[in-house]
Amino acid sequence: MDFTFTEEQQAAAEAARGVFAGVAPDAVPSPALTQGAVADDFDRALWARLASADLLSLLLDEEYGGAGLDAIALCLVLREASKVLARVPLLESSAAAAALQAYGGPELKSSLLARAGRGEIVLTVAAHGRTGHDPAELAVTARQNDPAGATGTTGTGDEHGAGAPGEPGAGEWVLDGVQTVVPWAYDADFVVVPARTGDDRSVLAVVARGHEGVVLAEQISTTGERLGELRLESARIADRDVITADGAWEWLRALLTTGTCAQALGLGERVLAMTGEYAGKREQFGHPIATFQAVAVQAADRYIDLRAMEVTLWQAAWRIASGAPGALPASGDVAVAKIWASEGVRRVVQTAQHLHGGFGADVDYPLHRYHAWAKHLELSLGPAAAHEEALGDLLAAHPLG
C-alpha cells in the first residue's frame, strides 16, 4: 500500500501554505476583549486570494472550473488554514459545493457551482440541528406536493396545483424548523439545510439567505465569530433547489466532519509547535524548561495525540474519497477520527496552557485564541462518548471476523 500523497494533493497543500503565509492569527480583536462578534464579516481579502489560487474549486470538476481533486486534498488545505486561524468559510462552502456536484440536479449545478468555485458566492451548511446535540436532519420538516399538483398527505391543491395557505404548491417544498449555530450564516449567499420528509427520508434544500420565510438570530461562538440560528417558517423552496438523492446528507455530513478533524489537527500541530518554541526559551533554575522530564513527557503525550489524530483523519478522508469498502461502513472510520480529534485537540491546548503558565493567558499572545478555536472545534465534533457509542452500534451491526 502507498500512503504518500499524490503530486496534485501535495501541490494543493503547497499552494495553501503560500496563501496563508501572510495571515496573522491576531488580525481581528480578541474574543476575550470583545463583546459580541469580533468582526462583521469573514476575511474577504483572504477569500479572494484563495479563489485566485484555485483553492475554492479543489473538489469541482473541470466543467465548473475545478481541479477535480478529493477529500484528502481539501483536508490538506484545511489543515494549513487552521494553523493560522483563517477566518474563511472554506470547509463549509467547499463541502456544500461538492455535495451539490455529486447529488444535485443539472439546473442547480449550472447555476451555483462555477460561481462558488470562483468565490463569487458563498455556501454554508446547517449541520447542528435544533440544539447542537440532535441529528440535523430531524430539526426541519420538508413537505412536497405530489406530481399531479395535489398536496398529498399535507392537503388538497386547487386546479392550478397550488396548495392551501401554508401548504406546498406545484413544484415546491415547504420547510419548517430551526437549525442552530450555522457557521457564516450572515455572510453566506446560500445555506444547505438538511430536512426530514413525512416518509422518513432526508433531503437537502438550498436556501437563499434572504429567502421569504427565513429568519436569522445572532449567536456568538467561543471564537468570537458570528453564527446564526436559522428559523424556517413555511419557507417555500423550488423543487429544483431540493436534493432528494439517497445518501446525499450522509455523505455531506461525513465530509464536513472529516474536514473539522483536519482543522483540529492543524490547530493542534501549531499549538504544540508554539509550546516547543516557548519551552525551549523559558528558563528555570538556569535551564530551559524543555529539558525537564515532566515537561518533556507531557509534550510527548500530546505528540502521540496528534499522530493518532493524523492517521485516523487520513483513513476517514481516504474512505470518503475512494468509496473503498471496509470491514465497517465509512461512518465507522469517521467516528474514530472524531473521537481522536475531539479529545486530542482539547488535551493539546490544555497542556499548552499549562506549560506556558500565565503567559498563555496573555491576550497579547495568540495562544488564548487557539484555545478558543479548539473549544469551538471540540463542541462542533461533539463528545467522544457519543462517537464511541455510535461506533459500538456499527460493530454490533457489522461483527468483525
ROKOLMAR-196590 format. One record per atom (N, C-alpha, C): residue in one letter; x, y, z. Coordinates in pm, whole numbers, plus 32768, in hexadecimal, padded with zeros to 4 digits. Layout:
N
AXYZ ...
***
This chain:
401
M80557F888000 M800080008000 M8058807C8000 D802C80E57FBB D807681627FB0 D802D81CD8001 F806D81FB806C F802F825C80C5 F805882EB80A5 T80A48300803B T80D083888019 T806083D37FD1 F806584577FD9 F800384A97F93 F802B84B57F00 T7FC984C87EAC T7FE584D87E1E T802585617E05 E805E85727D8F E809B85F27D6D E803386627D6F E7FBB86447D41 E7F5286AB7D3F E7F2986D27DCD Q7F1E86707E25 Q7EFC868E7EB0 Q7F6986E07EF3 Q7FE786BA7EDC Q805487067F16 Q805B87947EDD A803A87A37E5D A803988297E20 A7FCE88817E60 A7F5A88457E7F A7EF088917EC1 A7F1E88C17F4A A7F6088687F95 A7F92888E8019 A7FFC88FB800F E805388F17FAC E80BC89557F9A E807F89DC7F75 A801B89DB7F1E A7FD78A577EFA A7F948A967F74 A7F5A8A427FC8 A7F198A748042 A7F7F8AB4809F R7FF18A7580AF R80598AB08105 R80838B3980D2 G808A8B48804E G80AD8BC98015 G80448C338031 V7FC48C0E8023 V7F588C6D8039 V7F508C9580CC F7F628C348125 F7F518C4F81B4 F7FCF8C8581F7 A803C8C8F81AC A80BB8CB981E8 A80B18D428229 G80638D9B81F0 G805C8E228226 G7FE78E3C8283 V7F9F8DD382AB V7F298DE68300 V7F528DEA8393 A7F278E4F83DA A7F468E5E8468 A7ECF8E3284BD P7EE48DD6851C P7E758DAB8572 P7E398E1C85C4 D7E848E8985D7 D7E538EFA8626 D7E1B8F6A85CF A7DE98F488558 A7DBD8FAF84FA A7D3A8FF28523 V7CED8FB5857B V7C6F8FEF85A9 V7C758FFD8641 P7C1B904D867D P7C1C905D870F P7C108FD68757 S7C4A8FCD87CB S7C478F518818 S7BBA8F338848 P7B8E8EB6883F P7B098E938876 P7B028EA7890C A7B768EA68950 A7B788EBB89E0 A7B5E8F4D8A06 L7B708FA789A7 L7B62903789C2 L7AED90768979 T7AA39026892C T7A3B905C88D4 T79B2902B88FF Q795790898914 Q78CC9063892A Q7888905488A2 G784D8FE1888D G78118FC6880B G78778F8E87AB A785D8F9D872A A78B38F6286C3 A79358FB086B4 V79A18F688694 V7A228FA98680 V7A288FF385FB A79CF8FD3859E A79CD9015851B A7943900184DD D7920905A8482 D789E90538440 D789C8FF483C9 D79118FCC8399 D791A8F7A8321 D79968F23832B F799E8EBE82D7 F7A188E6E82D5 F7A838EB98286 D7AF88E7D8279 D7B6A8EBE8238 D7B588EB781A0 R7B1A8F1C8168 R7AFC8F1C80D8 R7B7B8F268084 A7BE08F6D80B6 A7C5D8F78806A A7CA08EEF805F L7CA08EA380CC L7CD88E1D80C9 L7C848DC28070 W7C028DD48073 W7BA78D86801D W7BCA8D9B7F8A A7BE68E197F67 A7C0A8E387EDC A7C8F8DF77EB6 R7CED8DF47F13 R7D6E8DB37EF6 R7D5D8D1D7EE6 L7D078CE17F36 L7CEB8C527F28 L7CAB8C357E9F A7C518C8D7E75 A7C138C7C7DF1 A7C7A8C887D83 S7CD58CEA7D8F S7D3D8CFD7D29 S7D9B8C867D20 A7DAF8C427D91 A7E068BCC7D95 A7DBB8B4C7D72 D7D3B8B597D49 D7CE78AE67D25 D7CD38A857D98 L7CD48AB87E13 L7CC28A627E88 L7C318A5A7EB5 L7BD98AAA7E77 L7B4A8AA17E97 L7B038A3C7E3D S7B488A0E7DD6 S7B0989B37D76 S7B51892C7D71 L7B97890A7DDB L7BE6888F7DDC L7B9488147DB8 L7B1B880B7DF0 L7ACC87917DE0 L7A7087937D66 L7A6E88027D1F L7A15880D7CAC L7A5687D67C2D D7A0487A57BD3 D7A3587717B54 D7A5F87E37AF8 E7AA587BF7A8F E7AD988237A32 E7A6A887679F2 E79F7883979D9 E798C88847999 E795A88F879ED Y797688F47A70 Y795289627AC9 Y79CD89B37AF3 G7A3B89A07AAC G7AB589EB7AC9 G7B0789B47B3A G7AEF89357B5F G7B3488FC7BD1 G7BA888A37BAC A7BEA886F7C14 A7C5F88197C02 A7C3C87857C08 G7BC387647C30 G7B9986D97C34 G7BE186877C9D L7C0D86C67D0B L7C53867D7D75 L7BED86447DD8 D7C2086117E49 D7BCA85C47EA3 D7BCF85FB7F31 A7B8D85B17F8C A7B8485DB8017 A7C0D85E5805A I7C6B85938030 I7CF18598806B I7D32861E804C A7D28864C7FD0 A7D6086CE7FAB A7D20873E7FFB L7C9C873A800A L7C5887A08059 L7C8987A080E9 C7C99872A8123 C7CC7872181AE C7D56875581BD L7DA987408159 L7E318777815E L7E2D880F8161 V7DD5884B8113 V7DC988DC8112 V7D8D890F8194 L7D2788CB81C8 L7CEB88F38246 L7D4D88E982B9 R7DA3888882B6 R7E0C8879831B R7E6488F58320 E7E88892982AB E7EDB89A182A5 E7E8C8A1C82D1 A7E0D8A2182AD A7DBA8A9482D0 A7DAC8AA48366 S7D998A3583AD S7D828A3E843D S7E018A61848A K7E758A4C844E K7EF18A718492 K7EFA8B0884A7 V7EB88B558451 V7EBA8BE7845D V7E318C1E8482 L7DD48BC784A9 L7D4C8BEE84CE L7D0B8C40845F A7D118C0C83E6 A7CDC8C538372 A7C458C64837F R7C188CDF8377 R7B8B8D02838C R7B408D018306 V7B318C8C82CE V7AED8C7D824E V7A978BFE8251 P7A268BFD820A P79CE8B878206 P79FD8B1E81A2 L7A7D8AFE81A7 L7AB88AA28145 L7A7B8A17814E L7A6F89E181C5 L7A38895A81D5 L79A7895681A9 E795689B181DD E78C789AC81C4 E78A689C08130 S78E48A2480F2 S78C58A418067 S78F789D1800B S7970899E8027 S79A789327FD4 S795588B27FE0 A7930888F805C A78E388148072 A7859881F8034 A781888938044 A779388A48009 A779A889A7F72 A77FD88DB7F35 A780A88D47EA3 A782388467E74 A787587FC7EBE A789187717E99 A7812871C7EA0 A77C087347F05 A774386E87F11 A76E2870A7EA0 L76DA878B7E7C L768487B37E0D L76B387737D8B Q7737876C7D7A Q776D872F7D01 Q774D869A7CFB A775A86567D6D A774785C57D70 A76B4859C7D69 Y765A85EF7DA1 Y75D085C37DAF Y756886237D75 G758E869C7D52 G752D86FF7D24 G750386EB7C93 G7497872F7C6F G746687297BE6 G74B487867B8B P74A687777B09 P74F287C87AA8 P74DC885E7AB8 E746188887AD0 E744489187ADB E748689537B56 L7480890A7BC5 L74BD89397C41 L755489447C31 K758F88E07BF4 K762088DF7BE3 K764E894F7B85 S760889617B18 S763389C77AB8 S76248A547AF0 S75C68A687B4B S75AE8AEF7B7F S760D8B147BF1 L76458AB27C38 L76918AD17CB0 L77248AA97CAE L77458A377C73 L77C989FD7C8A L783B8A527C56 A78348A7E7BDA A78A38ACD7BA4 A78B68B4E7BF2 R784A8B8E7C1A R78548C0A7C68 R788E8BEF7CF2 A78688B7E7D2F A78A18B5C7DB1 A79378B427DA5 G79608AFF7D3A G79EE8AE27D27 G7A418B5E7D11 R7A038BC77CDA R7A4A8C467CC5 R7A418CA27D3E G79F88C767DA4 G79EB8CC87E1C G79868D377E10 E79358D377DA5 E78D38DA07D90 E785B8D927DEC I783B8D167E10 I77D38CFD7E73 I780D8CA27EDF V77CF8CA77F53 V77FD8C597FC7 V778D8BFC7FF3 L77B08B80800A L77518B1D803A L77748AF680CA T77108AD48117 T77288A9B819A T76C38A2C81B3 V76D089E88224 V767B89748241 V7646898082D0 A75C6896682E1 A7589895F8365 A759088CE8394 A75F488B083E7 A761388248404 A760587FD8497 H75CF885884EB H75D3883D857A H7549882A85BA G74E18828856C G745E880A85A4 G7425887B85F7 R73BE885B8645 R737888C08695 R73C988E9870F T74108889874B T745688A587C9 T74ED889687BE G751E885E8750 G75AC88408746 G75CC87B1876F H7569876B87A6 H757F86E187D3 H7526867D878A D74BF86AD8746 D746386538701 D7487864E866D P745E85E48626 P747C85DA8597 P74448651854A A7496868C84F5 A746E870684AF A73F686EF8455 E73ED86798417 E7380866283B8 E72F8865983FD L72F786438481 L7278863984CA L724686C084FB A7296872984ED A727287AC8520 A721787F984C2 V720F87CD8444 V71BE881383E0 V716787AD8398 T70E987CE8385 T708E87788338 T707E87B082AB A70718756824C A7061877C81BF A6FE587398188 R6F8D8789814C R6F138754810F R6F0F877B807D Q6EE387218028 Q6EDC87397F99 Q6E55870E7F64 N6E25875B7EFF N6DA9872D7EC0 N6DC686BA7E62 D6D63866A7E43 D6D7985F87DEA D6D8286297D59 P6DB685D47CFF P6DCA85FE7C73 P6D4C862C7C2C A6CD885FD7C58 A6C5B86227C15 A6C2C86AD7C3C G6C7086E97CA0 G6C48876F7CC9 G6BFD87727D4A A6BD686FE7D80 A6B9786FB7E03 A6C0286F77E6D T6BDE87177EE8 T6C41871D7F52 T6C4F869B7F9D G6C1586327F68 G6C2785AD7FA3 G6BF485A88031 T6C478578808E T6C1D85698119 T6C1885ED8161 T6C45865A8123 T6C4986DA8169 T6BD587358145 G6B7D870D80EC G6B0D876280C8 G6AE4874B8037 T6A8287968009 T6A5187877F7F T6A6988077F32 G6AA387FE7EBD G6ABF88757E6B G6A4888967E15 D6A4A89127DDF D69DE89387D83 D69FF89097CF7 E69B089367C96 E69C389037C0F E6A4689317BD1 H6A8689977C0A H6B0589C87BD7 H6B7B89877C1E G6B60892E7C7C G6BCB88E97CC2 G6BFF89367D39 A6BC489A67D5F A6BF389F07DD3 A6BAD89BC7E4E G6BF789A87EB8 G6BBF89757F34 G6B7789E37F80 A6B3489BD7FEC A6AF78A1D8046 A6B658A6D808B P6B428ADF80CC P6BA98B2D8111 P6BFC8AD6816F G6C7F8ADF8164 G6CD88A8E81B6 G6CF78A07817A E6CB489E6810D E6CCD896680CD E6D1E897D804D P6D6B89178021 P6DBC89277FAA P6D69892D7F2B G6D8D89877ED0 G6D4E898C7E4E G6D9789317DEF A6D7189367D71 A6DAE88DF7D0E A6E4288FE7CFF G6E9288977D01 G6F2088A67CE9 G6F6B88EB7D58 E6F3E88DF7DD5 E6F87891D7E42 E6F7A88CB7EC2 W6FD488EB7F1E W6FD588AF7FA3 W6FBC891D800A V6F8888F6807D V6F79895180ED V6FCB891D8161 L702389748196 L707D894E8202 L705889998282 D7055894F82F0 D703C89898374 D709E894D83D7 G70D789A2842D G7130896E8495 G719E89D184B8 V71F989A3850C V726489F9853F V72E989AE8539 Q734F89F28507 Q73D789BE850A Q742D8A218558 T747A89F185B7 T74CA8A49860A T755A8A4F85DB V75A38AB2860E V76338ACB85F6 V765C8AAD8565 V76198AED8508 V763D8ADF847A V76B68B39845F P77278B008437 P779F8B538421 P778E8BB083A9 W77C08C2A83B9 W77C08C8E834F W77348CA98317 A76CD8C97836B A76438CA2833B A76258D2E8307 Y76628D958342 Y76478E1E8319 Y76988E48829F D76F98DF68279 D77538E18820B D773C8DC4818E A77048D4E819F A76F08CF2812E A767A8D1F80D9 D76818D00805A D76138D1E8000 D75A88CB18003 F75D48C348019 F75778BC3801D F759C8B688091 V75358B3280D0 V75478AD2813D V750E8A4C8111 V755E89E3811B V752D895C80FE V74F289258180 V74718906817C V742788E081F5 V73F7885081E8 P742487F5823F P73EC876E8240 P736187718280 A7308871E824D A727F871A8281 A724A868C8274 R71DD867282BD R71A085EC82BD R711585F48282 T70F68596822C T7072859081ED T701485398241 G6F94853F821C G6F3284F08265 G6F45845B8258 D6F86842D81EC D6FA0839F81DC D702E837A8209 D706683CD8263 D70E483AE82A8 D715B83AA824A R7160840581E8 R71D484148192 R721A849781B2 S729D849A819D S72E8851581AF S72FA855A8128 V72E385DD8126 V72F9862D80AC V735386A280D1 L738C86E1806B L73DE8759807D L739F87CB802E A737E88368073 A734388AB8032 A73AB891A802A V73BA89567FB6 V741589C77FA2 V73C28A467FB0 V73D98A8D801F V73848AFE8045 V73D48B7F803F A73A38BE07FF3 A73E28C647FEE A73D28CA98075 R743A8CF2809F R74398D2F8125 R73C18D8D8137 G73A08DDB80D2 G73338E3A80E0 G72AC8E0580B2 H72A08D8280A4 H72258D468071 H71B18D6080D0 E713B8D718097 E70C38D8780E9 E70AB8D0E8144 G70908D2981C2 G707D8CBD8223 G70FB8C94826A V716D8CD6824D V71EC8CB9828F V720C8D2982F1 V72208D06836F V723D8D6883D7 V72BF8D41841C L731B8DA1842D L739A8D8A846F L739D8DD084F5 A73D58D8E855A A73EF8DC985DC A74828DB785FD E74C28E1F862C E75538E1D8640 E757A8DC486B6 Q75E38D7686A3 Q76238D28870C Q76BA8D408700 I77018D3B8770 I77908D568770 I77DA8CD8879C S783E8CB0874E S78908C3B876E S78F68C5C87DA T79338BF58812 T79A38C0A886E T7A168C518828 T7A1D8C4887A4 T7A868C8B8758 T7A6B8D208746 G79F28D4A876A G79CA8DD38751 G798D8DE986C9 E79828D80867A E79458D8B85F5 E78AC8D8A8601 R786B8DCC85A3 R77DA8DD485A3 R779F8D5A855F L774D8D1285A7 L77028CA08572 L76708CCA8565 G761C8C718536 G75908C948528 G75338C22854B E74C98C438593 E745A8BE585A2 E73FE8BFB852B L73E98B9384DF L739A8B9B8464 L730F8B65847D R72AB8BBD846F R72208B93847E R71DD8B9183F6 L719C8B2383D9 L71528B14835D L70BE8B10837F E70758B748352 E6FE88B828373 E6F968B7882F2 S6F708AFE82D1 S6F288AE38254 S6F718B1C81DC A6FF38B0681DA A70458B368169 A702C8ADD80F0 R70058B198083 R6FE58ACF8009 R70608AC87FAF I708D8A507F93 I71078A397F46 I70E389F07EC5 A71138A227E55 A70F789E47DD4 A713089577DCF D70EB89027D88 D711288757D80 D71A188657D4A R71C988BD7CEE R724F88B27CB4 R72BD88CD7D1B D7299890F7D8B D72FB89327DF2 D72FD88D17E66 V72BB885F7E55 V72B787F97EBE V72F387787E88 I735487427ED0 I739886C67EA9 I735986537EF5 T732485F47EAD T72DE85837EEC T732A85007EDE A739F85017EA2 A73EB84867E8B A740F84427F0E D740383BF7F0F D742783727F86 D74BB83847FA7 G74D883988026 G7562839E8054 G75A484268049 A755D848A8010 A759B850D7FFC A75C0854F8080 W7562855280DE W75808593815F W75EA854581AC E75E384C281A9 E7646847281F2 E76D3848B81BB W76DF84958137 W776184AF80FA W7794853A811E L773C859E8117 L77638627813A L778A863081CD R773F85F08223 R775E85F382B2 R77E685B482CE A78058546828B A78878504829E A78F9855E8270 L78E685A381FF L794E85FC81CC L79628672822A L78F586AD825C L7901871B82BB L794A86F08339 T7927867B836B T7965864A83E6 T79F9863083D2 T7A1B85EF8365 T7AA885D2834A T7AF786528336 G7ABB86B682F3 G7AFD873782E5 G7B14877B836A T7AB5876E83C6 T7AC587A6844D T7B3787618496 C7B4486DE8483 C7BB5869584BE C7C3A86C88486 A7C3C86EA8406 A7CB6872383CA A7CD787AA8408 Q7C7287FB8421 Q7C88887B8463 Q7CBF886784F0 A7C8988058537 A7CBB87E985BF A7D4D87BD85BB L7D71876C8557 L7DFB873E854B L7E5987B38531 G7E39880784D0 G7E90887884B1 G7EA088D68526 L7E3288F3856B L7E39894985E1 L7E92890B864C G7E7D88898667 G7ECD884686CC G7F61884586AB E7F818831862C E800E88318604 E804E88B9861A R8005892485FA R803D89AA860F R804D89C786A4 V7FED899F86F5 V7FF489B88785 V8069896C87C4 L807D88F0879A L80EE88A487D1 L817288E287A6 A81798915872A A81F3895986FD A820C89D7874F M81A48A24876B M81B28A9B87BF M81E48A75884A T81B08A06887F T81D889DA8904 T826B89B18905 G8296896A889D G832289438894 G837F89BB888D E83578A20883E E83A88A998831 E83B38AE188B8 Y83438AE988FE Y83438B2F8980 Y83948AE189E7 A837E8A5E89EE A83C48A0D8A52 A845A8A098A3A G84838A1A89BD G85138A1B899F G85578A9C89C9 K85098B0889DA K85428B898A00 K852C8BAC8A93 R84BF8B7D8ACB R849D8B9F8B56 R84F78B528BB4 E853B8B9B8C0B E859B8B5B8C66 E856C8B628CF7 Q85878AF58D3F Q85788AEF8DD0 Q85F28AA98E08 F86268ADD8E75 F869D8AA48EB5 F87128A9B8E53 G87148AFA8DF6 G87848B008D9A G877C8AA28D24 H870B8A5F8D10 H86FC89FF8CA2 H86778A168C5C P867289FF8BD7 P85F18A058B91 P8591899D8BCB I851289C48BDB I84B389658C16 I849C88ED8BBB A84BF88F88B3B A84B188868AE0 A850B88118B0A T8574882C8B58 T85CE87C18B83 T859B87788BFE F852E87AB8C3B F84F887698CB2 F84A486F18C88 Q84B386838CCD Q847086078CA6 Q83D886178CA6 A83A2865B8D0B A831086698D14 A82D986B58C9D V8322871B8C6E V82F787688BF9 V830287148B7B A837486CF8B6D A838B867F8AF5 A8324860F8AE7 V830085D08B56 V829F85628B52 V821685948B26 Q81EC86088B5C Q816A863E8B35 Q816886628AA0 A81D4869F8A71 A81DA86C189E2 A81DA8644898C A821F85DB89BA A8223855E896E A8198851E8966 D814C852689D2 D80C484EF89D1 D806D8538896A R807E85BB8963 R802E86088903 R805B85EC8874 Y80DB85D0885F Y810B85AA87DA Y80C8852787B0 I80BC84CA880D I8078844B87EF I7FE6846487CA D7FA584BF8814 D7F1C84E387F1 D7F1285148761 L7F6D856B873A L7F6985A486B3 L7F7F853A8648 R7FDA84DD8662 R7FF2847485FE R7F78841885F3 A7F3383FF8661 A7EB983AF865A A7E4B83FC8612 M7E40847D862C M7DE084D085E3 M7DFD84CE854E E7E7D84D0852A E7EA384D4849E E7E8084528456 V7EA683E1848E V7E9183628448 V7DFB8343843B T7DAC836484A3 T7D1B83498499 T7CD983AB8439 L7D0C84268431 L7CD7848583D0 L7CEB84538342 W7D64842A831F W7D7E84018295 W7D3483818272 Q7D1F832A82D5 Q7CCF82B282BB Q7C4082D98295 A7C05833682E3 A7B7B836082C7 A7B7383AA8241 A7BD284048228 A7BD1844F81AA A7BE283F28133 W7C37838E8142 W7C4C832F80D4 W7BCD82DF80B8 R7B8682B68121 R7B0A826C810C R7AA382C180C2 I7A9A834180E6 I7A3B839A80A4 I7A6483B18013 A7AE683C77FFD A7B1783E87F77 A7B0E83727F18 S7B2E82FC7F4A S7B3982877EF2 S7AB982357EEA G7A66823F7F52 G79F181E87F57 G7A1581567F69 A7A90813C7F95 A7ABE80B27FA5 A7A71806B8014 P7A547FEB8001 P7A0D7F9F8069 P7A6A7F8180DD G7A307F62814E G7A7E7F3F81C4 G7A2E7EE4821E A7A6D7EBB828B A7A277E6482EA A79AE7EAB8325 L79B67F308333 L79477F818361 L79277FE982F7 P78AF802082F7 P78928091829E P78F2810482B9 A78FD8161825A A795781D3826A A7934822482E7 S78B782218311 S7890826B838A S78DA82398405 G790881BC8402 G795981898470 G79E081CD8477 D7A2081DF8403 D7AA082258400 D7A8F82B88426 V7A2182F583FC V7A0783808422 V79F3838A84B9 A79AE832A84F5 A7999832C8586 A7A1D832285D1 V7A7782CD85A3 V7AFA82BF85E4 V7B48834285D9 A7B4483818564 A7B8984018551 A7B4F846B85AE K7ACA846B85BE K7A8984CC8616 K7AB284B686A8 I7ABC843A86D1 I7AE3841C875C I7B6C84578779 W7BCC843E8721 W7C53846E8738 W7C5C8505872A A7C18853F86C8 A7C2185CF86B3 A7BE1861C8726 S7B6B85F08750 S7B24863787BB S7B728636883D E7BA385C18864 E7BEE85B688E0 E7C7C85EC88D0 G7CB985D0885D G7D4585F4884A G7D5D86888847 V7D0986D387FF V7D20876387F5 V7D0D87A5887D R7CB1877188CE R7C9F87A88955 R7D1A878F89AB R7D4F871689A6 R7DC586F889F9 R7E3E874B89CD V7E4D875F894A V7EC087AB8918 V7EBE883A894C V7E4B887E8940 V7E47890A896B V7E4D89178A02 Q7E1488B98A4B Q7E1D88BF8ADD Q7EAC88AE8B0C T7EF588508AD1 T7F82883E8AF4 T7FD388BA8ACE A7FB488F38A5B A7FFB896B8A30 A7FE689DD8A93 Q7F6B89F18AC0 Q7F508A598B22 Q7F9B8A3E8BA4 H7F9E89C18BCE H7FE3899C8C4A H807989B78C40 L80B689918BD1 L814789A18BC4 L816F8A338BAA H81148A808B73 H81308B0E8B60 H81208B5C8BE3 G80D98B238C42 G80C18B6E8CBD G80688BE68CA3 G807E8C528CF0 G802E8CCA8CE1 G803E8D0B8C59 F80AE8CF48C17 F80C58D2E8B94 F805D8CFF8B2F G802A8C858B42 G7FC88C4F8AE4 G7F428C978AE8 A7F278CDD8B57 A7EA98D268B63 A7EB68DB88B3A D7F2D8DE28B14 D7F458E6C8AEB D7EFE8E858A66 V7EA58EE98A62 V7E598F0389E8 V7EAF8F41897B D7F2A8F68899A D7F868F988934 D7FD28F2588F1 Y7FBA8EAC8921 Y7FFA8E3388EA Y7F8B8DDD88AF P7FA08DA1883A P7F2F8D6387F3 P7EFC8CDE882C L7F3D8CA68893 L7F138C2288C1 L7E828C1F88EF H7E548C8C8930 H7DC98C8A8961 H7D668C8188ED R7D8B8CB78878 R7D348CAB8802 R7D2B8C1987D5 Y7D9E8BD687D1 Y7D9E8B4A87AA Y7D4B8AF6880B H7D528B19888B H7D018AD088EE H7C6C8AE388D1 A7C448B5F88B2 A7BB88B7B8893 A7B8B8B318815 W7BDF8B3087AD W7BBC8AE88732 W7BB68A52874B A7C128A1F879E A7C11899087BC A7B9189688804 K7B6389BC885F K7AE6899E88A5 K7A71899D8842 H7A7189FA87E4 H7A0789FB877F H7A0A897B872C L7A80894F8703 L7A8B88D486B5 L7A5F885B8707 E7A8788588785 E7A5F87E887DC E79C787E187E8 L7988885487FD L78F788568809 L78B488328784 S78F1885B8715 S78B9883A8692 S78BD87A48678 L7929876486A5 L793686D48690 L78E1868486F1 G78C786BC8767 G7877867687C9 G78CB861E8823 P789285EE8891 P78DE85A088F3 P7909851988BD A798084EE88E4 A79B5846E88B4 A795B83FA88DB A791A8404894F A78C58395897E A78558379891C A781D83E288DF A77B083CE887F A77E483878802 H785D83A787D7 H789683658761 H78BB82D48781 E78E782BC87FA E790682338823 E788981DD8826 E7819821A8851 E779B81D18850 E776F81B187C1 A777E82138767 A775C81FD86DA A77B48191869D L7834819486C1 L7890812D8690 L786980A486C4 G783E809F8741 G78108020877A G77977FE98730 D773C8042870B D76C6801586C0 D76EF7FDD8637 L7752801E85F7 L77827FEC8576 L77C47F638585 L78117F5285EF L78537ED28606 L77ED7E648621 A77827E888666 A77197E258681 A76D07DFD8602 A76C07E5F85A6 A767A7E428529 A76D57E0184C1 H77587E1584CF H77B87DDC8470 H78277D9584BD P780A7D2384F6 P78707CDD8548 P78EC7CBE84F6 L79617CD18533 L79E07CB884F0 L7A097C278503 G7A4F7BF3849E G7A877B6D84AC G7A257AFD8491 
***
